[in-house]
Amino acid sequence: MNSLLKLASLMIIPLTLQASEFDEFESTSTSSSSASTSSGISFQSMLELEEGVKITGKNYKDDQRDFVLDQKRFRLKTEGKKEGVRFYAKTDFVKNDVTDEEGIDIRELKLTMNPVSFMDLTVGRQVITWGVADMLFINDLFPKNWVANFQGRDMEYLKDTSDSIRSTNYFGNTIVDLVYTPRFTADTTPSGCELATFDPNTNSVIKTTATCGMDNSKDDQAENGEWAGMLKQKIGNHELALYGYRGFYKNPKSMQMDDSANFSAYYSRLDAYGASYEGQVGPGILSAEIGYYDSKEDPDGDQYLIENSTAKTLLGYKIDLSAHFTVGAQWYRETMMDYDAYEKAYKAMNSAGYEYRKKEAMDTYTLRLMGKFMQETLFFNLFSYIRPQDKDSFTKFDVTKKINNNLELTAGINVFTGKDNYRNREFGMLDNEDNAFMRLRFYF
């Protein structure tokens, strides 16, 4: 009851405020007022309160918390330009009452310059996005924060930051983008701290504060850097792109086993190649993306604990049914290479007690519904994943109300499904983590 009262208290604050008309809402809105100094540096601030509480499922033996999200955040955004060099910083001061942690989260800190007329050179902490898919990432191998997404945080936090050097080169309708990240940066995935995870050592789903603050990323060594490149060509209303990547799997899908037969997550080496297309076809936008993940530590597919090489294919279509309503759908397939070798390795490994068996082909279907109403002051969004082979799903639904130019309120739910014998799947392990969330943002 206390959890629900705390969540509901966020709704009371904006009820006495007068709504006003405004331009189209974006999750990374900059509609708030900003202060500028005589030197041309501008400042913007934001205060954010976030709450997320479990609505179904049981508590875990080592964790009796009802909240999956309880954060207070103050943001200071600074930008300016001097002598052709642009400076941008976005710093969050955070208090996390779920993990009892507080600190500074430097979201972005970068310098952009033009050493030659056709090049933008950006150095520092930055957010990079590639590819054409919606919430499915084949050739975008920059870090994601899936915990933030599953908690109900703003969508800007799904994209994590990279400490990188990026060179974006413009040659007419052709763009060549090159990125070097000296230290490998992994995705943030459920670890058992704020959200449950599957533990292969106990063959069960666990949730405990003992896993909070653990860092599973690789050591800070030169050989653990990442390279990525993109060549994009625009032809009329159509865009074609080629991609390449050298680094590591962003999710710890590979495993290591020590002398005591204990398993631990492992980020194995990866080379990836791909292509994408996006353009107007009929009344909507067609998107297609392909990729080949070359597992450098399992070239023959016979290392059961190491992720196999895979081919990835995606088709998507998005259409505006009216000025206020948009529908999008996608089909995505992963096909494992060298599956016969994997099957032989599975039979040998299964005798050691590790029973997670993958399928040769895995499908994911997604659906997005978006609407905007009340002179574009009210927005709703629904996004759903369905994965038949893993017998699990994930659906997020949220509604955002813009109270005025400085204040917005968002409320929604995250719902996970899974089967008893599939608890080690990405969404299945979160079957007991359904949650309702609320977010209040004030810009000043």
ABEGO torsion letter per residue (X at the ends): XAAAAAAAAAAAAAAABBBBBBBBBBAABAABBBBBBAAGBBBBBBBBBBBBBBABEBBBAABABABABBBBBBBBBBBBBBGGBBBBBBBBBBBBAAAGBBEBBBABBBBBBBABAABBBBBEBBBBBBEABBGBBAABABBBBAAAAAAGBBAAAABBBBBBBBBBBBBEABBBBBBBBABBBBBBBBAGBABBBBBAAAGBBBBBAAABGBBABBBBBAAABBBBBBBBBBBEABBBBBBBBBEBBABBABBBBBAAGBBBBBBBBBBBBBBBBBBBBEABBBBBBBBBBBBAABAAGABAABBBBBBBBBBBBBBBABAABBBBBBBBBBBBBGAAAAAAAAAAAAAAGBABBBBABBBBBBBBBBBBBGGGABBBBBBBBBBAAAGBBBBBBBBBBBABAABBBBBBBBBBBBBAAAAABAAAAAAAABBBBBBBBBBX
